[in-house]
Amino acid sequence: MHPIRHPRYAILVGIGFVALAAVYYAAPALFGGHLDWSGVVMLGALGIAMGLMAYVLIAGSPND
């Protein structure tokens, strides 16, 4: 049995990291700090990569 029944739910894994990137972008704007663009871009790229990896692993695993 899959921990996630449908591979399309793997996008939620990636959305979590993209949401974290949005918080990482918004926090310095709200609190008056310095925005680190490299961190925002890397978290966004990590979200895309993790969503794709989770889809591939879940879709390729056996259904038993």
C-alpha positions, 0 to 999 in steps of 0.5 A: 500500500502506498503512503500516498494513494495517488501520485498526483498528491506528490505535488503537495511535497513540492508546494510545501517548499515553494510556500517556505520560499514565499515565507522566506521572501516575505519575512524580510519585507515585513520585518525590515531585514535584508532579502537573500534572493539566492535562498528564495530561488534555491527553495523554489528550485528545491520545491520543484525538484522534490515534487518531481522526485516524489512523483517519480518514486511514488509512480514507480513503486509497486502497488502491493 
